[in-house]
Amino acid sequence: MSGDSREGRHVDLAFVMGGGGARAAYQAGVLRYLSRRFPSLEIPIVTGVSAGAINAAHLAAHHGTFEQATEELYHMWSNLNVDNVFRTDVGSLGWHVLRWARQLVSGGARTSPRVRGLLDTEPLRAYLTDAMHAINGELTGINYNLRMGRLKAVALSTTNYSTGQSVLWVQGQGVTEWERPTRRSRLTTLTVEHVMASSALPLVFPAVQIGPHWFGDGGIRLAAPLSPALHLGAGRLLAISTRHSPTARQANRPTVTGYPPPAQVAGVMMNSVFLDLLDDDAHRLETINRLLAGLPMEARGGMRPVRLLTVRPSVDLARLANRYEPQLPKAFRFLTRGLGTRQIEAPDFLSMIMFQPDYLAKLIRVGEEDAEAREGELAALLEPDGTTEIPRGPPGGVAGSTATTGSPIATDRRKAT
């Protein structure tokens, strides 16, 4: 492949949707702005993990234009509330807490109750089935878009609790399976169950059975969130993260005083699993690309440049969650406060399960505003006549308070990680 600026003009575009629970409403805002700016945009490859799998599956399965798909996604998130995700009545929450308590004090007795999650997410299954127009659980729109040539492949990441492997469920044309010791892909017909499995927050949401095994949130073992899109042949990547990139001063500021409550520990763990890995993966790819740039074409071993742009929140979504916490259902609010969410300035754990309409609406607005602020960079990536060359900056450069990965990224179709 030549090294001139025309190198990335007509290569496949992929959208990569990161995780983050309720924070995925931010992605809906970014997509909504993009649809107004590029109403006829086609995205051949879509990948998603955790709550990002909901957005990825919706885009891949929608029969209409990009603008119609994102508008429906906007309404889906705007109309979502806690009761659409899990049961919040006193009876259901109390019963699940009781079962967990009995499990802990049972000593592993066979007669002890088997717990599958702190919350009952059956309402979410029903909501997604209706919102995605699934037929017998199948996302039939994906096959329709594949036949129409508007879609090349969609992939949703899960974690196999039975084996500990990362499993990528793929539906596409001309796609072959790949396998590594700790991760593997499987061709399938995607259903609501795959979406539920990918977005099943560990311990909080119950695992989902697919075939003989049980699966949970795909972010747990997905060490390289960009790799699914690269495996599927993407040449341009738009990654939408749900994590704010703080300044050094902000990062050094404690968000809790005294001994950290369970909610703080859970938030740190979830950040490391669902939000940090996308940044780490982008940094690794940038490093490889800089090394590649110093090699002559014949010494690159078949590797090629891939354009990567990362859009992320310009504000801390966890701090925003505190403003809307009082509007949560009383029983659920009582449970989260018991975990210490009121002791934390920026409760990351709460922000991931904060399916509160006013909070979600705010995230959507932030997403739209951030995308508008990045319009020039987005146009350079998404417009058919755009090029892979952009002004060079320091590694991991920052535009305002929104991090950008703008340099071409090196990868190899045969050896993508």
CORURWO-V350544 format. One record per run of one state. SS is the DSSP state (H for helix, E for strand, C for the rest). FROM is the first residue (numbers start at 0). TO is the last residue. If there is no record, write none. Layout:
# CORURWO-V350544
ss=<SS	SS>
from=<FROM	FROM>
to=<TO	TO>
This chain:
# CORURWO-V350544
ss=<C	E	C	H	C	E	C	H	C	H	C	H	C	H	C	E	C	H	C	E	C	E	C	H	C	E	C	E	C	E	C	E	C	E	H	C	E	C	E	C	E	C	H	C	E	C	H	C	E	C	H	C	H	C	E	C	H	C	H	C	H	E	C	H	C	H	C	H	C	E	C	E	C	E	C>
from=<0	12	17	20	37	44	49	51	61	65	78	81	85	89	105	118	119	121	131	134	135	137	138	139	148	152	160	165	172	178	179	182	187	190	191	198	204	205	207	210	212	217	226	231	235	240	247	251	255	256	261	293	296	299	303	311	316	327	329	338	340	343	344	347	353	356	373	374	382	397	399	401	403	407	411>
to=<11	16	19	36	43	48	50	60	64	77	80	84	88	104	117	118	120	130	133	134	136	137	138	147	151	159	164	171	177	178	181	186	189	190	197	203	204	206	209	211	216	225	230	234	239	246	250	254	255	260	292	295	298	302	310	315	326	328	337	339	342	343	346	352	355	372	373	381	396	398	400	402	406	410	416>
